[in-house]
Amino acid sequence: MDFQISEREFYINGKKELFLCGEIHYFRIPRENWEKVLDRLIESGCNAVAYYVPWQLHEYEEERFDFYGETEENLDLVSWIKLTEKKNLIGFIRIGPYVYAESTDLGVPKWFTQNYPDAHVKGYADGVYYNTGNVNFASHNHPQFLKAVEMWYEAVCRIIKPHMSPSGNIVMLQLCNEIPGEDVDDRNPVTLGIGNPKGLFPSYLKTKYGNVGALSEAYGTRFQELEQIKPHQLQEANAELAATDHLEFYYDYYYPAYFRTLRGFAQKNGIHTFFTHNAYNPRALSLHNGNRVSNPWLCMSVDCYYSLTGSLNMKSAAYFCEFGAEYMKHFMHCTPWVAEQESGYWLDEPKVYGPELYIWNIWTMASGYRGMNMFLFAGGKNRKGQGFYGTDHNWQAPVTMQGDRTERFYGIQDSLTHIRRDQEVLMTELRYDIALGLKNDPGLIWKPVAKNGDSTFYQLKKAGFTPKILDFQSESLETLQKEPCLWVVSDEEMEPEVQEKLLCYAAQGGKLIIGGRIPLKDRRCRPCTVIADTLGICVSACPQEEEDQQKAVWGEEEYDIGYTVQPVEVPDSAIVARERHGRPCAVLLEHGRGKVLLLPFTQQTRFNGAAHMVKRLMELLGVQPLINGAEDIRILPKRGGKSVALNLHPISVKESIQICDREYEIALEPFSYTIIEEGGGMDEALSGV
């Protein structure tokens, strides 16, 4: 089987194809049921199967392995792979070492943490190192852990090598699962390589600062040797700068080094394939920006579970489906696909139903993803001591471990049928009417500006816009100038050259919105007020925090903000709206041939009024959305004159909607969609029930 991945597509035997997959855990299913469960997967419309290979089960004692079912018959990995090949399914294999999957100790063997206690993740306080996090959690980069992982990879790669593409069916291999783990703040001196000039932390400090003198100058202290510096010493010297270096170290250095090590283990044992990893939600993709830069061979993916937000709704669909796909395409520049797509749920509540899964799959693919792995496709049962939550591993799956269909199966089957039928339109690129610039800072998810990013995306969608996400810090001025309107989600940190670039964008005729915070300092926490100084305004520091009853007052209208507003001093003539205490919260300024709109507050998503305010603000700039009138129906405008209209509500919805100034009467049944051909009629609505 010839399998290729471009920047935007999957290719199977030379043809552009969708990657439609289901996760099945052979080790949780009686062996006599394997074939029936795989047949159900094929019956649903999938062309691929995914599965973990759990380290804790297959290496049941140190250096004692079972891949042939010698200790338990459903651990016969060799027979399982051969059966998937017999069924002509593409193979996506996930070998850890961490697999999570609601496994005890997240898949790490108990023998490892018992035999190598020094490899535990460590915290530091009052001169003492102590174990932190999960009781049996090993530090990813600890030498003892890596040595054990190297042996695990050697053993499992020997088994899977004959089944790798093109001679076999395995086309992708996942390295570990859902990093970062609990060593995002590991102070274990052995892991960090303290005292070793080639250790991880000393190497990072040398890469960034060059020598101990430059580091000491930045921190305002006197260190003697780079290799002897510990994170807590930097924290004591300058907490703000240490926090920045901390995130940069772990996300641009520590984890990328770990992935290179794992890939090296696999390749040393003859595995040359597409290596992938999954972020645990769309915002977590930002944690892997540095990983992608350092390791461009890494094919990133994302997990999408709407039940994590409580229910299927417009916010969850906008975040998981639309924001996630856009972020992967235009920010991370990789093929957008979902490594874990909800097809049930890991708990028994909230309940998940087939019609929901139907529209969830349609929405996912229409938003721009090129593949998805439905997790978990078949339920199972944990052996004693394996399950994080006990024996049960039902997952509200569409198929039981006996191979029987549940109600959810039929919604998934219908969705895949319709995705294939309407593939040409669903896969067509979107038409955009605004650019949304997000930051690429290391560890971004831990900063308030991250949440403001997807909140702003949602508000723009509610206002009828179709935003294209981009990395405003890294993209060139020439690239930014292709966008007539750019909304930048900012906090108080921004490099001077980036501030200058944004001002140049506006001066040359661009319409620039800066939302969140107007920058006051650079990444090294040094004062940097290029934007404020150039625009002739005075700005003060202010944390992004919730503020009770905070509102934007604009004429006779009041709009809920709910967050602190950064103090800004500007001429009264530039003030569009004020917050309830009278401070400006919306400021419009001329700059060169363009305009700059300053919104120094975090976007709030509790009320539709916020989207109404966004639309009014855009009108001041002369910017109109492609879509008007869509409240309960989502319109995804596609290139080529067609649009996809979706209804994820459990009731019928009818709305008069304008698409590119042409009006349409759209009526949709519960959990359904339709394709609109602009200038003509619309296809019959497709029911998900």
N, C-alpha and C positions, 0 to 999 in steps of 0.2 A: 504494500500500500504506500503510495506517494502522498505525503501530507506536508503542506507548507503553510506558514503564517507570514503574511505581509504586514505592513503597518496598519492596515484597515480590514483585512479579510482573511478567511480560512480558505485553503484550496485543497481539494481531495482529488487525487489522480488528475491533476491539471485543471480542474474545474472549480470555480468559485462556489462554495457550499456553506450552508449553515452548520454549526456544530451543536447538535441537539442530543443532550446526554442525560443520563440518570445515574445517581449514586446508589450502589448496591454493596453492602458489606457481607461478603461471602462468609466471613468468620463468625457472623451472628445468625446465619441461616443454615438449617440442616442441609447437608450436602445433597440429599435426595430431592430437595426443592430448588436447587440452583437452576436447572434447565427451565423449569416452569416460570420462575421469576424472570429470567432473561427473555423468555418468550413474551411475557407481558410487557417488558421494556420495548421490544421490537414492535409489538402490537400498538403501543401508544404512539409510535411514530419517531422514536429516537434512532439515531444512527451510531451512538457511542455509549460506552459504559465507563463509569469512574469508580474507583475503589481505593481505600486506604490499605496499606500493608503494615499492620501494627507491630512495631518493634517489641513491645512488651509480651506479645503472644508468641511470636516466631523465634525470638531468642529467649526462651523461657528460663534458662540459666546462662550465666556468663560463658560465652563461646560454645553453647549448645543450642543448635537451631533445629527447627522443624518446618520445612516447606513442602513436605509430602504427606502430611496427615498422619504421621507416625504416633503422635501423642493424642491428637484429636482429629477426626476425619475432616472437619470443615476448616482445617488449617492447611489443606492440600492446595497451596497456591499454584503449583504447576498445573494441576488438573483444571483449576478454575480458569487460568489464562487460556489454556487450550480450548475450553468450552466457549469462551468469548470469541476466540478466533473461528471456531466452528460456526458460530452464529453470525459471522461477518460484521461484528461490531468493532468500531474504533475503540482503542483502549487508552484511558487516561489514568495513570497510576500515581499514587500519593504515598511515598515511603517514609515520610517524617524527616528526622527522628520524632519530633512532636507531631502527633496527629490530632490531638484534642478529641473530637467526635464523642464527647461525653464519656471518655474513657478515664478510668482511675489513673491519677498522676499524669493525665493528658497523654498517655501512651508511652511514657518513659518506664523502663523496667524497674521494679522494686529493687532488684539485686544491684542496680547501678547506684542508687542513692544510699543503699545500705553499705556498699563496699567502698564508696568514694564520697564520704560526707563533706570533704573539703571543697567539692565542686558546687556546693550549694550557693545560690544567690545570697549576697551579703549586704547588710546595711552597716552604717557606722554612726556611733554616737558616744560622746564622752570618752573617747580613747579606746573604744571596744568595737570589734567587728562581731556581728550577730546574724544568724540566719533570718531571712525575711521571705515573705510570699508563701506560696504553696508548700506544704510540708515536705513534698518530694520533688521540688523544682530544681533542675540543674541549670547552671549558667551556660548559655549557648557557646560562648567562646572559651570556656575553661579547658585547659589542655587535657585533663583526664576525660572530660565529656567528649571532646573532639576525637580522642583516641578510640573511645568506645564506639562513637558514631562511625568512624572510619572502618572499624571491623564490621559493623552492621551493614554499611553500604557495600563493602566487599562481598559479604554473604548474599545479600538480596540482589545485587547487580549480577552476580554469577547466575542466578535463577532467571532473571528477566531478560538478560542479554539476547538469548536466542529468539525472543519474541518481540524484539524492537523492530520498528519500521526501518526499511521497507520490506524486509522478509517476514516480519510479524505484524501484529496489529497495534502495538503500543506506540503512540505518536507523541505523547507529552508526559513529562515527569515533574511532579510538584516537589519542590525543595522545602521541607518543613511546612508548617501551617500557621497562618494568622499571626505572624510576627508583627509587632513586638510582643514579647512575653513579659514576665515579671522582672527581667533583668534590664528594664529600661533605666533603672537607677542602681545597677549593681556596683558595689564598692569593693568586691572581692579583689584584693591586691594581686592575687595570682592570675585571675582572669584579665585584669587590666595591664598586667606586665610591669608593675611597679618595680623599679630597680634594674630593669632590662632595657637598654637603649632601643632595642627592636620591639619592645612590648607595645601593645595596642595604644594605651594612653600616652606614653612618652612619644610614640611615633606621631600620633595626632598633634600633640603640642608642638613638636618640631615642624610638622607640615604647616601648621597655621602661623606660628610665631618665629620660626627659624632658629632662634637660640634663646637661652635662658634670660639673657639681658633684655631682649625685646618683650618677652612675656612679663618679666618683673616690672618693666616700665608701664605696660598696659594695666597691670594689677596694682601698681603703686606699692610694691614691696620688694624684698630682696630674696629671691630663691637662688640656690647654689647650683643645682643640677636638675635638668629636665626630667630625667628618669626617676628621680626621687619625689617628684611632686605628686601629691594625692588630691583627688577631687575636693575633699573637705577643706583642704588648705586654700584652694582657690575660692571656695565659698566664703571662708572666713575673711579673705582679703578683699573681695569685691563680689557681693552676692548677685548683683544684677548682671555683671559680665560673666560670672561663673554659670549662671542659669542659661545664658546664650550659648556658651561653650559646651555646656552639658548636652543640650539638645543637638548641637552640631556634631558632637562626638558620636553620640549613639546612632543618629539617623543618617549621617553622611559618612561615617567611618566604621563604627562597631558592627552594625548589621550588614552593610555591604561586604565587609571582610568575611563575615560568617557565610554569606551566600556564595562567595567565591570559593571558600573552603569546601562547601558541600558539592558544588559543581565539580571541583577538582577531584574529590573522592569518586564521584560518578564516572567522570571521564577516564580516570586512571584505571577503572574497571571495565572500560569498553563501552560506556553508555554515552552516545553522542546523539542528542535529540533536542527537542524544544523543552527548556526548563521554565517552569512557571511558579508563581506564588500568588496567594490571595490576600487582599486586604479585607478586614472583617466588616467594613461598611464603606460607603463612598468617601466620607471625610477621611477615613484612615488611609485612603490612597495617597494622601499628601505625605504620609510618613515614609513613603517609598519613592519620593521624587529623587532624593539623593541616591537611592539604590539604583534607580533606572539610569541616572547619569553615570554612575560608576560602573554599572553592569548592564549595558544596553541590550545584552542578549536575554535578559530576564523578561519573560512574557507575563506582565501583571494581569490580575483578574480581581474580581470583587465579589463579596457576599451580599445578597439582597433578601432580607427577611422582613416583610411588612409587619408581621406579628410582633416584632420587637418594639414597634410603636403602639401596639395595642389593637390596631384594626387597619383594614384597607381603606385608605382615604386619599384625598388629593395631595396632602402633604407628603405622605409616604411614597406615593407614585412619583411625585415630582422629584423627591430626594433620591430614592433608590434607582428608579428607572431613568429619568431624564437627566438629573444632575450627574449621576454616576457615569452614564454613557458619554455625556459631553466632556466630563473631566478626563476620562481615559483617552478620548479621541484628540481633543485639541490642547490639553494641558500636558498629558504624559506621552502623547504621540505613540500609542500602542493599540493593538486590536482590542476593541471593547468586548469583553465577554464576562459572564457571571459564573464563578466557580461553584457557588452554592446559591441556587435559586429556590425560593420557597416552594415546596410541593406538599408540605405538611407543616408540622411544628414540633419542636423537641419536647414541649410540655403538652399536657392534655388541655390546657386553657391558655390563650383563647382558642376557640374552635376555628378550624379552617375548612372551607367548603369548596366544592368543585367549581361553581360559577365564579367565585373569587379568583381561583387559580387560573381559570380560563382567561379572564380579562387581564390578570397580572402578567401572564406570559405574552399576550398580544401587546400589551403596553410596553413591556420590556424590549421586545424586538422592534417595535415601531419607533422606539426612542433612539435606536442606533446600535444596540448590541448585536454582535454577529454570532453569538452562541450562548448557551446556558447549560449548566449541569443541575438538574433538579434533585434537591437534597431534602429529605431522604426519599428515594423512590420506593424502596421496599423496607418494611419493618424487620425487626429481628429480636434477638434475645441475648443478653449478656451472660457469660459464664460467671461463676462465683468469683468475686473480687475484681471483675473487669469494668463494671459499670460505675460511672461517677455518681449516678443516682440510684443504683441498684440493678436488679435483673431486667426490668422492663426497658425496651428500646423500640417502642411502637412508632413514635414520631408522627402520628396521624398520617402515615404514609399512604399513597394511592394504591399500593399493593402490600398484602400481608406477607409474612415470611413463609406462608404455605403456598403463595402464588395466587391468592384470590384477589379480585378487584374490589376496591372500596368505592364509595361515591365519588371520591376525589379523582379517581382514575379517568372517568369519562370527561370531566372538564379539561384535564390535561390532554387527553387524546384529541378532543375537538380543537383545542387551541393549536396543536401542532399541525393538524389537518389544514386549518385556515391560514396559519403562518406560511406553510408551503404553497398554498393556493395563491395567496396575495403577496408572495415574497418580493416580487419586483417593486411594488409600491412601498411596502413596509420597510424595505432595505434602502430606499432612495434617501439621499442626504436631505437634511432639513434646510429650509430657507431661514436666514437670520435677519433680524432688524436692529440688533444691539449687541455689543461685545461686553462681556463681564470679566474684568480682570481680577484674578485672585493671586495671593502671595504664594511663594514657593519656599518659605522658611522651614528649616529643619524642625521636626516635631510640631508642625503647625496645628495639629489636632488639639494640642493641649493649650492653645491660646484662644482667647475670646473671638479673635478675628475669623477663626475657622467656622464657627457656628454662624457668624454674620454672613459668611459667603453663601451658604446654601439657603439661609433665610432671605437674602437679597434675590437669589435666583428664583425662589418661590414667589416673592412679591412681584417680580417682573413677569413671571408666567401668569399670575393672577390678573395683572394689568393688561394682558394680551400680547406681551412681547415674547420673542423666541431668542433667548440669549445664546451667544457662542462664547464658551469659556476659554480664556487664554491666560497665559503666564505673563502678566504685564511687566514683571521685573526682568525676565530673560528675553522676551521678544524684542526685536529691533524696532526702532522708530519707523522704519519703512513698513514693517508689518502692521504696526498700530495705525498708521495713516490710512490703511485700507479700510478701517472701520470708521464710519462717519460719526458714531457715538460710542463712547467708552465709559462704562461705569467701573470704577476701581474700588474694591473693598480693601480698606487700609486700616492699620493701627498706627501707633505713634512712631514705629521704626520704619525708616526707608532710607536707602543709600542715596547720597547726593546726586549721583549720575542718573538714578531712576527718577528722582524728583525733577531734574532738569529735562529728562526725556518726556515726561508727562506734560510739562509746561510747553515744550516745543511742539508737542502734538496739538495742544490747544491753540497756540499762537499761529499755527499754520492752517487753522480753520476747523479743527476738531471740536467736538462737543464733549467735554470731560466732566464727569461726576466723580467726586471723591466722597465716599460714604464710610462711616465708622469713626475714624479719627484722622485729623490732619497731622502729618508726621512732624515730629520734633527732634528726633535723634536718629543716628545710624545704627547698624547692626552691632557696633562695639559700644553702644550706649553713649556716644559722644554727641553733643548738640548739633543738630542739622535741620535748619528751617528754611531750606531753599524755596519751597512752595509758598510758605507764609510771607517770607521776605519779598519775593518777587511780586506777589499779589498785593503787597502793602497792607497786610492784616497782622493782628497780634493774636497768638494762640497760646493757651495754657494747657498743662498736663491735666489729665482727668481719667481715672479708671473707668473701664466699661463695666458698670454694675447695674443691676435692676434698681429702679427708683419708683416707688409707689405713686400711682396716679400721674405719672409724667405724660404730658401731652404736647403735641405741636399745634399751635393756634395759628390758623391761616384764614384771615377774614372772619367770616361767621362760622367756619368749620373748625372742629377740634379732632385731632387724630391721635389715637393711642400710640405712644412711643414705648413707655415702660422701662427705659434705660436712661442713664445719665447722659447729658449733652455736654460735649467738650466746650469750654468757654472760648468764644471767638469775639474779638473786637473788630467791627467793620463799620463803614458808613451806613447810616440808616437807609439810604437809597438802595443799598444792595441786599437788604433783608427781605426775604420772602415770607418767612414764618418765624415765630418765636415759641420757645417752650413756656411752660406755665409761670415761671418766675420772671419772664421777660427777656431771657438771653436768646440770641439768634440761634435757630436750629436749621434754617435753610437760607443759604446765601448765594446769590447769583452775581457773578463778576464777568466783565469783558476782559479778554486777554488776547492781544493781537487780533487775528481775524476770527478767533473762536470765542467760546464761552466756557466758564468753569462754574459748576454748581457744587457747593460744599454742603454736605449733610453730615455733621459731626455727631452722629448717634448710630446705634445698632438697630438694624431693621427688626421689627417685631411682626410676628405672623398670627396673632390672636384674632384679628378682625379684618374683614374685607376692606374696611376704610383705609387701611395702610396702603393697599393696592390702588385705591382711588387717589390717594395723595401722590403715589408714584406716577400715576398717569397724568395728573395735573402738572407735576414738576416737569415731566418730559415734554408737555405741551409748551412750557415756557422756553424750552430749547428748540422747539419746532420738530420734535421727534414723535412720530406716530407708530403704533404697533400694527403688525399685519392683521391681528385678530381683534375684533370688538364684539362685545355682547355675550361672550362665553363665560358663564358663571359656574354651571354644573357639568358642562361638557368640556373636555379638553380637546383642542385642535392642534395637531402637529402638522404644520405646513411643510410640504415636500417640494423639492425642485421638480420642474416639469409640469406644473399646473395641477397637481393633485394634493389632497390633504387627507389625513386620517382623523376621524372624530371618534372619541371614546367616552363611554359612560361606565364608571365603576360603582355606581350607586345601585342599591337593591330595589329601586323603583324606576319606572319609565320617566324619561326626561325629554322635554321639547323646548327648543330655544331658537330665537331668530339671531343669527350670527353673521357678522360681516367678516369676510376673508378677502383681503386686498380690495376693500371698498365695494365688494359685491355681496349682496345679502342672500342668505340661505335659511330656509326653514328646516331644522334638523330634529328629527324625532328618533330616539333610541330606546330600545327595551333595556331592562336591567342587565348589567354586566355584558354589554355588547359594544360593537364598533361598526363603523361604515367608512367607505372610501368616497370622498367627494371629488368630482372632476370639475374644476373651476370653469365657469362658463357653460356648464351643462347641469345635468341632474346628479343624483347621488345613488350609489348602489343600494340594494336592499340591505337593511340593518341585519347583522348577524348575531343571533342570540347565543349567549354563553350558557344557557340553562339546558 
